[in-house]
């Protein structure tokens, strides 16, 4: 107990330890690991969707802000339809977060061991291995949370208050990536108000930054207003589908942070930031994290929503662990701590796309997430639809469009179908709703819709087949019917309205 009490004592304010070269090396290795495996698996269903969204640039979409589609469009312009090119962004973001974790540990008073522990914990945490491998909104959200925390820590540590403009700007740009950063903003505001750092709210720089942040979000809000606020329906539908208990949310953090070492560092981070005199200087950050977790617990947030707080907690926990180990006066314990984190390497095959595809089928049901299952089979699905449509005569297929049940199938048609002679897909799912306001719905091939209902909408329906699926393909698409319809009996606008769904 005396060792713990000693470790929790505050240190005299001094110059932070420079960022360790080992942290920079680790960040570089993480980037290389992601890039070396970036082309191993095909596009994820979400990546297909973001690519198609990027072909329809806008200030908003029903289910997301614009940054991920914009970056996807840049990748397609520079590299073509390349998984490697698309996944360059998450690899860069993931490596940057490793650097920021080590930097935060140094600002919290940590030495080289604390920096290395924090950086290792981020680099090997399963949630960060997965997010660094896929072009999704998640990794960009993580980056903006950690970057904003780093800027705030710099100001608290004595940097110019002018950086508060950058702090608010980072939060504003974070809204271009994922709206969950609003929860982080609420937590940070609570943390500032409840600590002596409230003084930062009295200067002109924070308010100038806030004005810039508002300017960042105005076009996104305006897009939602102009399009009937689809985000509200999307959020309501997702909330209704979720069945997440607070205990389930907390248990999930163990697997996402890394069993044993990662979880210990998370808990130690809470102790350091919220319960120690040594971390009192950063209490506002600890309160912000606690408030964010509380909001997710109360609202049934998805477990990975807490992931952006890990680097801050890992950094604080690493400083606490380093201090405890220093009291043992033995380098052996430092090596043990680093070894425990390094042992997480054995989990990387479950979180990095390195298992050969031919072996995935045997273990797919034991993987901790369904991301790998959602990366296979989309090109085959597009081919199966194209093959089924070959049964139609030229007269039947004149002006034919295909209506997909979700953005995964629609994205597969749009990304892979052009080479097969397929027209752009139609869908009532999410952003697809707004790309064609009054499309021609006759003739139409429906994928995955009820045949009896279609018989009420059209005078002629014919089943062309069903999606056969593939061994590693997405499980929800197997068996969906492929039905040809013509002779629409209702107004196209009425049918199109019935087909819309945001979830």
Backbone torsions as a table, in degrees:
resi	resn	phi	psi	omega
1	UNK	NA	-34.2	179.8
2	UNK	-64.8	-35.5	177.4
3	UNK	-63.2	-42.8	179.7
4	UNK	-65.3	-44.5	179.7
5	UNK	-61.5	-40.5	178.5
6	UNK	-65.0	-38.4	-178.7
7	UNK	-68.2	-27.2	-177.2
8	UNK	-85.6	-6.4	179.5
9	UNK	-70.3	145.2	178.4
10	UNK	-72.7	148.0	174.6
11	UNK	-94.8	158.6	171.5
12	UNK	-65.4	142.0	-178.5
13	UNK	-67.0	124.9	179.6
14	UNK	-142.3	-175.3	179.8
15	UNK	-71.3	129.6	-179.8
16	UNK	-63.9	151.7	175.4
17	UNK	-64.0	135.0	177.2
18	UNK	-60.1	153.1	179.5
19	UNK	-61.6	129.4	-176.9
20	UNK	-68.8	142.2	174.8
21	UNK	-63.5	-28.4	179.4
22	UNK	-63.3	-34.9	178.3
23	UNK	-66.8	-44.6	178.6
24	UNK	-62.1	-40.5	178.1
25	UNK	-63.3	-42.1	-179.9
26	UNK	-64.1	-40.9	177.5
27	UNK	-61.6	-41.4	178.1
28	UNK	-64.6	-40.0	178.4
29	UNK	-65.3	-37.9	177.8
30	UNK	-63.8	-44.3	178.4
31	UNK	-59.6	-45.7	-178.8
32	UNK	-64.9	-37.5	179.8
33	UNK	-63.1	-42.5	-180.0
34	UNK	-68.8	-40.5	-179.2
35	UNK	-70.9	-33.6	179.6
36	UNK	-67.6	-25.8	-178.7
37	UNK	-106.6	1.7	-172.2
38	UNK	-63.9	-29.5	-178.0
39	UNK	-98.0	7.0	-175.8
40	UNK	-69.4	-37.6	-177.6
41	UNK	-118.6	154.4	179.4
42	UNK	-71.8	-175.4	-178.6
43	UNK	-64.2	139.5	170.2
44	UNK	-72.4	155.7	179.3
45	UNK	-57.3	-38.3	178.2
46	UNK	-66.0	-39.0	179.6
47	UNK	-64.5	-39.2	174.8
48	UNK	-58.7	-44.1	-179.3
49	UNK	-63.9	-44.2	-179.7
50	UNK	-65.3	-36.3	176.2
51	UNK	-61.1	-44.2	180.0
52	UNK	-69.7	-38.8	175.4
53	UNK	-59.2	-39.1	179.1
54	UNK	-63.6	-23.4	175.7
55	UNK	-79.4	-8.1	177.3
56	UNK	-126.2	66.8	-174.2
57	UNK	-61.0	136.2	179.9
58	UNK	-155.2	170.9	177.7
59	UNK	-83.4	-1.8	179.0
60	UNK	-169.5	168.3	176.7
61	UNK	-144.6	160.4	-176.8
62	UNK	-60.5	-27.5	-170.6
63	UNK	-117.8	4.6	-175.5
64	UNK	-169.3	156.8	169.1
65	UNK	-73.8	-179.3	-167.5
66	UNK	-89.4	-11.6	-166.8
67	UNK	-64.2	-45.2	-178.2
68	UNK	-61.7	-47.0	175.0
69	UNK	-60.7	-38.2	179.6
70	UNK	-61.8	-47.5	179.4
71	UNK	-64.8	-33.9	176.1
72	UNK	-63.7	-38.6	178.3
73	UNK	-65.5	-39.6	177.3
74	UNK	-61.3	-44.1	179.9
75	UNK	-62.2	-43.9	-179.8
76	UNK	-64.7	-36.7	178.6
77	UNK	-65.9	-39.4	-176.3
78	UNK	-83.4	-38.8	-170.0
79	UNK	-120.4	-1.4	-174.6
80	UNK	74.0	-161.0	179.9
81	UNK	-82.7	77.8	-174.6
82	UNK	-121.5	118.6	173.4
83	UNK	-56.0	-39.0	178.5
84	UNK	-60.2	-47.8	-178.7
85	UNK	-65.1	-39.6	-179.2
86	UNK	-68.3	-37.8	-175.0
87	UNK	-86.3	6.2	171.7
88	UNK	-61.4	-39.3	-177.5
89	UNK	-62.6	-52.2	178.8
90	UNK	-63.3	-32.1	177.6
91	UNK	-64.4	-43.3	177.3
92	UNK	-63.8	-44.6	-179.4
93	UNK	-63.1	-44.0	-179.3
94	UNK	-62.4	-41.5	178.6
95	UNK	-65.6	-38.3	178.7
96	UNK	-63.7	-39.0	179.7
97	UNK	-65.1	-35.9	175.9
98	UNK	-60.9	-45.8	177.3
99	UNK	-59.6	-44.7	-177.8
100	UNK	-65.3	-34.7	178.1
101	UNK	-63.8	-45.3	176.8
102	UNK	-63.6	-40.1	179.1
103	UNK	-63.8	-42.1	178.6
104	UNK	-61.8	-41.0	178.4
105	UNK	-60.7	-38.4	178.4
106	UNK	-66.3	-39.1	-179.8
107	UNK	-71.8	-26.3	176.2
108	UNK	-77.6	-0.9	179.1
109	UNK	103.2	12.0	-177.3
110	UNK	-86.6	152.8	174.8
111	UNK	-94.2	-159.3	-175.6
112	UNK	-64.2	-36.5	179.7
113	UNK	-66.2	-45.6	180.0
114	UNK	-61.3	-42.1	178.9
115	UNK	-61.1	-44.4	-178.2
116	UNK	-67.1	-40.6	178.9
117	UNK	-62.3	-45.2	-179.8
118	UNK	-63.3	-44.7	-178.9
119	UNK	-66.3	-41.2	177.8
120	UNK	-62.3	-42.6	-178.2
121	UNK	-60.6	-41.4	178.2
122	UNK	-69.7	-45.5	-175.9
123	UNK	-60.2	-34.1	-173.6
124	UNK	-105.4	-4.0	177.7
125	UNK	-61.7	129.0	-178.3
126	UNK	-53.1	-38.9	-178.4
127	UNK	-64.7	-31.4	179.6
128	UNK	-84.3	-27.0	173.4
129	UNK	-66.6	-41.8	179.1
130	UNK	-69.2	-47.8	-176.2
131	UNK	-65.4	-30.4	178.0
132	UNK	-76.8	-6.7	-178.2
133	UNK	-102.7	-10.8	-174.0
134	UNK	-129.0	139.8	175.7
135	UNK	-84.0	93.4	178.5
136	UNK	-136.0	174.8	178.2
137	UNK	-69.4	-20.2	-171.2
138	UNK	-61.5	-50.3	-173.3
139	UNK	-68.5	-34.1	176.8
140	UNK	-68.0	-38.9	175.8
141	UNK	-60.1	-46.0	178.1
142	UNK	-57.8	-43.1	-177.6
143	UNK	-62.6	-44.2	-176.8
144	UNK	-70.5	-35.0	175.7
145	UNK	-61.1	-50.6	-175.1
146	UNK	-69.0	-38.9	179.7
147	UNK	-64.2	-41.2	179.0
148	UNK	-65.2	-38.6	177.1
149	UNK	-63.2	-40.2	-179.4
150	UNK	-63.8	-41.8	179.1
151	UNK	-64.8	-43.2	179.5
152	UNK	-62.4	-42.7	178.2
153	UNK	-61.2	-39.5	178.4
154	UNK	-60.7	-42.6	-179.6
155	UNK	-67.2	-45.1	178.4
156	UNK	-60.7	-31.3	-177.8
157	UNK	-83.3	4.1	173.6
158	UNK	113.0	1.5	178.0
159	UNK	-69.9	167.1	-177.1
160	UNK	-59.7	135.5	176.6
161	UNK	-62.8	-13.2	175.4
162	UNK	-60.9	-23.6	178.5
163	UNK	-66.0	-15.0	176.5
164	UNK	-63.0	-25.6	173.8
165	UNK	-64.4	-42.8	178.0
166	UNK	-65.6	-40.7	178.5
167	UNK	-56.1	-50.2	-179.6
168	UNK	-68.5	-35.5	179.1
169	UNK	-64.4	-41.1	178.7
170	UNK	-61.4	-42.4	177.3
171	UNK	-63.1	-40.9	179.0
172	UNK	-63.4	-44.1	177.9
173	UNK	-67.1	-29.5	176.7
174	UNK	-61.5	-27.9	176.3
175	UNK	-69.6	-17.7	174.4
176	UNK	-76.5	-15.2	-177.4
177	UNK	-98.6	-51.3	-177.1
178	UNK	-161.0	136.8	-172.7
179	UNK	-75.7	-9.3	177.0
180	UNK	-64.5	-13.4	177.2
181	UNK	-67.2	-15.8	172.6
182	UNK	-60.8	-36.8	177.1
183	UNK	-64.7	-41.0	177.0
184	UNK	-64.0	-40.9	177.2
185	UNK	-61.5	-41.1	177.8
186	UNK	-63.8	-40.9	178.1
187	UNK	-64.1	-43.3	179.2
188	UNK	-63.6	-40.3	178.0
189	UNK	-62.2	-43.8	177.6
190	UNK	-61.9	-42.5	180.0
191	UNK	-63.0	-39.6	178.6
192	UNK	-68.6	-42.8	-177.5
193	UNK	-66.8	-31.9	-173.7
194	UNK	-92.6	3.3	179.8
195	UNK	-131.6	176.7	179.2
196	UNK	-67.8	-11.6	177.5
197	UNK	-71.0	-1.2	176.3
198	UNK	-59.8	-19.4	178.1
199	UNK	-59.2	-28.0	-178.8
200	UNK	-66.5	-22.7	-178.7
201	UNK	-79.5	-8.2	-177.3
202	UNK	-92.1	-11.0	-178.7
203	UNK	-87.0	165.5	-177.1
204	UNK	-76.9	-21.9	-173.9
205	UNK	-68.8	-39.5	-179.9
206	UNK	-65.3	-34.6	-178.4
207	UNK	-77.3	-32.5	173.1
208	UNK	-64.4	-43.1	177.2
209	UNK	-62.8	-39.3	179.3
210	UNK	-62.6	-38.4	178.0
211	UNK	-63.6	-39.7	177.7
212	UNK	-65.7	-41.1	179.1
213	UNK	-62.1	-41.8	177.6
214	UNK	-62.2	-40.4	177.5
215	UNK	-60.9	-32.6	178.3
216	UNK	-66.9	-35.9	-172.6
217	UNK	-90.8	-17.4	-176.6
218	UNK	-56.3	-49.2	-179.0
219	UNK	-63.3	-30.2	177.8
220	UNK	-68.3	-45.4	178.0
221	UNK	-63.1	-41.2	-178.7
222	UNK	-62.8	-39.1	178.4
223	UNK	-61.8	-42.9	178.8
224	UNK	-62.0	-42.7	179.4
225	UNK	-64.9	-40.4	-178.4
226	UNK	-68.2	-22.4	-175.3
227	UNK	-112.3	21.7	174.1
228	UNK	80.8	20.9	177.1
229	UNK	54.8	52.8	-179.2
230	UNK	-64.2	-23.8	-179.9
231	UNK	-59.5	-37.3	-179.0
232	UNK	-63.9	-42.1	177.2
233	UNK	-65.9	-39.9	178.6
234	UNK	-60.4	-46.4	-178.8
235	UNK	-66.1	-40.0	179.6
236	UNK	-64.0	-42.1	-179.9
237	UNK	-67.5	-39.0	178.9
238	UNK	-68.6	-38.1	178.3
239	UNK	-65.0	-37.4	-179.5
240	UNK	-68.6	-30.0	-178.2
241	UNK	-81.3	-20.6	-176.2
242	UNK	-80.6	141.6	176.1
243	UNK	-133.2	71.1	-173.1
244	UNK	-113.5	121.2	177.0
245	UNK	-90.1	156.3	176.3
246	UNK	-56.7	-39.0	179.9
247	UNK	-66.6	-38.2	177.1
248	UNK	-65.1	-38.8	177.3
249	UNK	-59.8	-46.7	-177.2
250	UNK	-70.0	-39.2	179.1
251	UNK	-63.1	-35.0	-178.5
252	UNK	-64.5	-26.2	-178.7
253	UNK	-64.9	-26.3	-179.7
254	UNK	-65.2	-49.2	-179.3
255	UNK	-69.2	-35.5	-176.5
256	UNK	-75.0	-33.9	-178.8
257	UNK	-83.8	-22.3	-176.6
258	UNK	110.7	113.3	-179.4
259	UNK	-54.1	147.3	178.9
260	UNK	70.0	-90.3	-170.8
261	UNK	-64.3	-46.6	-179.3
262	UNK	-63.1	-43.6	179.9
263	UNK	-65.9	-41.1	177.9
264	UNK	-60.4	-42.9	179.3
265	UNK	-66.1	-35.8	175.8
266	UNK	-60.5	-49.9	-180.0
267	UNK	-63.1	-42.1	178.1
268	UNK	-63.3	-34.1	177.5
269	UNK	-64.1	-41.6	175.8
270	UNK	-62.2	-42.4	179.1
271	UNK	-61.9	-45.7	-177.8
272	UNK	-64.0	-47.2	-173.4
273	UNK	-79.4	-27.2	-174.5
274	UNK	-112.5	-26.0	-170.8
275	UNK	-121.0	8.3	-176.2
276	UNK	-121.2	150.0	173.0
277	UNK	-70.3	-30.9	179.1
278	UNK	-63.5	-31.5	-179.6
279	UNK	-99.2	10.8	-175.9
280	UNK	-61.4	-31.4	-179.4
281	UNK	-62.7	-24.8	-176.9
282	UNK	-111.1	23.4	-175.7
283	UNK	-60.5	-34.1	-179.5
284	UNK	-61.3	-35.8	178.2
285	UNK	-69.7	-40.3	177.6
286	UNK	-62.8	-41.0	178.0
287	UNK	-64.7	-40.8	179.7
288	UNK	-59.3	-42.8	179.6
289	UNK	-65.8	-44.1	-179.7
290	UNK	-62.3	-40.9	179.2
291	UNK	-65.4	-42.6	179.5
292	UNK	-61.4	-45.5	178.0
293	UNK	-61.9	-41.5	-179.2
294	UNK	-62.1	-41.4	179.4
295	UNK	-63.7	-43.9	179.3
296	UNK	-64.7	-38.0	178.6
297	UNK	-64.5	-43.0	-176.4
298	UNK	-72.5	-37.9	-174.8
299	UNK	-91.1	0.4	-178.7
300	UNK	73.5	35.8	179.7
301	UNK	-64.0	152.5	178.5
302	UNK	-67.8	144.7	-174.7
303	UNK	-53.8	-38.4	-176.4
304	UNK	-69.9	-10.7	177.1
305	UNK	-60.4	-27.6	-179.9
306	UNK	-80.1	-11.4	-175.9
307	UNK	-55.1	-37.8	-179.3
308	UNK	-63.2	-15.9	178.5
309	UNK	-85.4	-12.4	-175.3
310	UNK	-58.0	-46.2	-176.9
311	UNK	-59.0	-37.5	178.1
312	UNK	-66.9	-42.9	179.3
313	UNK	-69.1	-40.8	176.8
314	UNK	-60.1	-41.2	-179.0
315	UNK	-63.9	-47.4	178.2
316	UNK	-64.1	-43.1	179.3
317	UNK	-64.2	-36.8	179.6
318	UNK	-65.7	-37.7	177.3
319	UNK	-63.9	-43.6	178.9
320	UNK	-62.6	-44.5	179.2
321	UNK	-63.1	-42.0	179.5
322	UNK	-60.6	-41.0	-179.6
323	UNK	-66.8	-40.9	177.7
324	UNK	-63.2	-42.5	-179.6
325	UNK	-67.3	-33.8	179.1
326	UNK	-63.2	-33.0	179.4
327	UNK	-69.0	-21.7	178.1
328	UNK	-78.2	-12.4	177.6
329	UNK	52.4	45.2	178.4
330	UNK	-150.3	131.0	177.7
331	UNK	-74.1	-14.5	-178.4
332	UNK	-59.7	-41.0	-176.7
333	UNK	-67.1	-33.3	175.5
334	UNK	-64.1	-40.6	178.2
335	UNK	-66.9	-35.4	177.9
336	UNK	-64.2	-44.4	-179.9
337	UNK	-62.4	-45.8	178.5
338	UNK	-64.7	-35.7	179.3
339	UNK	-66.3	-38.1	177.3
340	UNK	-62.0	-42.1	177.5
341	UNK	-66.7	-42.9	-179.6
342	UNK	-63.1	-25.3	179.0
343	UNK	-63.8	-17.5	177.3
344	UNK	-66.1	-12.2	178.0
345	UNK	-56.9	-30.7	-178.8
346	UNK	-65.4	-17.4	179.5
347	UNK	-89.2	-8.8	-174.3
348	UNK	-61.0	-32.4	177.7
349	UNK	-61.6	-22.9	178.3
350	UNK	-84.4	-13.8	-173.5
351	UNK	-123.9	-9.5	174.2
352	UNK	-117.5	146.6	-179.3
353	UNK	-78.2	68.2	-176.6
354	UNK	-115.9	-12.8	177.9
355	UNK	-74.8	127.6	178.2
356	UNK	-54.2	139.8	-175.2
357	UNK	-56.0	-33.5	-176.9
358	UNK	-67.5	-17.3	179.8
359	UNK	-100.9	-9.4	-174.4
360	UNK	-67.1	-38.1	-175.0
361	UNK	-55.7	-35.9	-176.6
362	UNK	-71.1	-22.1	-175.8
363	UNK	-120.3	3.0	-172.8
364	UNK	-56.4	-38.7	-177.1
365	UNK	-74.3	-7.0	178.8
366	UNK	-104.3	-1.0	-179.8
367	UNK	-75.3	148.5	-174.5
368	UNK	-73.4	-9.6	177.9
369	UNK	-147.9	168.5	-177.0
370	UNK	-99.9	14.2	-176.3
371	UNK	-63.0	-41.6	-177.8
372	UNK	-66.1	-38.6	178.7
373	UNK	-62.1	-30.0	-178.0
374	UNK	-87.9	11.7	178.1
375	UNK	-108.2	-5.6	-176.2
376	UNK	-117.4	151.6	170.2
377	UNK	95.0	-8.4	-173.8
378	UNK	-71.3	-39.0	177.6
379	UNK	-66.0	-37.7	177.1
380	UNK	-65.8	-37.4	178.1
381	UNK	-62.3	-44.8	177.5
382	UNK	-60.4	-40.4	179.4
383	UNK	-66.1	-38.4	178.9
384	UNK	-65.5	-38.3	178.0
385	UNK	-66.9	-44.4	179.2
386	UNK	-61.4	-41.2	179.7
387	UNK	-64.7	-40.3	180.0
388	UNK	-63.6	-35.8	-178.3
389	UNK	-73.2	-14.1	178.8
390	UNK	-68.3	-15.3	177.9
391	UNK	-73.9	-11.8	-178.7
392	UNK	-82.4	148.3	175.5
393	UNK	-76.1	162.3	176.4
394	UNK	-55.0	-37.7	179.4
395	UNK	-66.7	-39.0	-179.1
396	UNK	-71.1	-31.4	-175.4
397	UNK	-92.6	-0.3	178.9
398	UNK	-63.9	123.7	-180.0
399	UNK	70.2	17.4	-174.7
400	UNK	-69.5	135.4	171.8
401	UNK	-122.1	159.8	180.0
402	UNK	-118.4	128.3	-179.6
403	UNK	-105.5	116.4	-176.4
404	UNK	-92.7	150.4	-177.6
405	UNK	-78.6	-18.5	-177.7
406	UNK	-154.3	170.0	-175.3
407	UNK	-71.2	-17.3	176.3
408	UNK	-67.1	-51.6	178.2
409	UNK	-66.3	-41.6	179.2
410	UNK	-62.4	-42.4	178.6
411	UNK	-64.0	-37.0	177.5
412	UNK	-63.0	-41.4	178.4
413	UNK	-64.7	-43.2	-176.1
414	UNK	-72.1	-35.9	-177.5
415	UNK	-83.6	-41.4	-175.7
416	UNK	-103.6	-18.7	-171.3
417	UNK	-76.8	-24.5	-178.1
418	UNK	-58.6	-39.4	179.4
419	UNK	-68.4	-15.5	-179.8
420	UNK	-101.8	7.4	179.1
421	UNK	80.4	19.1	-177.6
422	UNK	-89.9	142.0	175.0
423	UNK	-73.5	160.2	176.1
424	UNK	-54.3	143.4	-176.1
425	UNK	-73.3	154.1	166.4
426	UNK	-107.4	150.8	174.3
427	UNK	-162.5	149.8	174.3
428	UNK	-95.1	11.6	-173.8
429	UNK	-96.4	122.7	173.0
430	UNK	50.5	-126.9	-169.8
431	UNK	-64.2	-25.2	179.6
432	UNK	-56.9	-26.6	-178.5
433	UNK	-58.1	-35.3	-169.6
434	UNK	-96.5	-4.4	-177.1
435	UNK	-83.5	-20.3	172.8
436	UNK	-139.9	108.7	-173.4
437	UNK	-73.9	-31.9	179.8
438	UNK	-142.4	69.6	-176.6
439	UNK	-71.8	156.6	173.5
440	UNK	-72.9	127.3	-175.3
441	UNK	-114.6	21.7	-177.8
442	UNK	-152.1	114.1	0.8
443	UNK	-80.4	166.0	-175.9
444	UNK	-152.1	140.7	170.2
445	UNK	-104.2	120.2	179.1
446	UNK	-96.2	138.3	175.9
447	UNK	-110.8	118.0	172.8
448	UNK	80.2	19.9	178.3
449	UNK	-104.4	155.3	-177.7
450	UNK	-67.0	127.6	-176.5
451	UNK	-65.8	-36.7	-179.6
452	UNK	-65.7	-40.8	179.0
453	UNK	-66.0	-41.4	178.9
454	UNK	-63.3	-32.8	177.4
455	UNK	-64.0	-24.4	175.9
456	UNK	-80.0	-23.8	-176.5
457	UNK	-90.2	-30.4	-173.5
458	UNK	-126.5	150.2	178.1
459	UNK	-76.7	-24.0	179.5
460	UNK	-133.4	128.0	174.0
461	UNK	-134.3	146.4	-179.6
462	UNK	-149.3	128.5	179.0
463	UNK	-81.6	123.2	-178.9
464	UNK	-94.2	-14.9	-178.3
465	UNK	151.5	-159.8	178.7
466	UNK	-148.5	153.9	177.3
467	UNK	-66.9	123.2	-177.3
468	UNK	-78.8	-22.3	-175.3
469	UNK	74.8	171.1	175.9
470	UNK	-134.1	165.2	-174.0
471	UNK	-55.3	-41.3	-177.3
472	UNK	-105.1	11.2	-173.5
473	UNK	-76.5	172.6	179.0
474	UNK	-63.2	128.2	-173.0
475	UNK	-67.9	-29.4	-174.0
476	UNK	-73.9	-17.2	-175.4
477	UNK	-92.4	-17.3	-177.1
478	UNK	-64.6	130.6	176.8
479	UNK	89.9	-2.3	179.1
480	UNK	-65.0	132.9	-178.0
481	UNK	-72.7	148.1	175.9
482	UNK	-113.2	108.0	-169.7
483	UNK	-122.9	125.6	177.6
484	UNK	-88.8	133.0	-178.0
485	UNK	-134.3	140.3	169.9
486	UNK	-153.4	164.8	-174.7
487	UNK	80.3	58.2	-177.7
488	UNK	-61.3	129.6	-175.7
489	UNK	-101.7	-5.8	179.2
490	UNK	-122.3	168.6	178.9
491	UNK	-64.9	134.8	179.6
492	UNK	-55.2	-37.9	-178.9
493	UNK	-64.7	-35.5	179.7
494	UNK	-69.1	-42.5	178.7
495	UNK	-65.5	-42.4	-179.4
496	UNK	-61.7	-37.0	178.1
497	UNK	-65.0	-39.2	179.0
498	UNK	-67.6	-26.5	-176.6
499	UNK	-81.6	-14.8	-177.1
500	UNK	-69.9	136.3	172.8
501	UNK	-157.5	136.5	-179.8
502	UNK	-118.3	114.6	175.4
503	UNK	-160.0	NA	NA
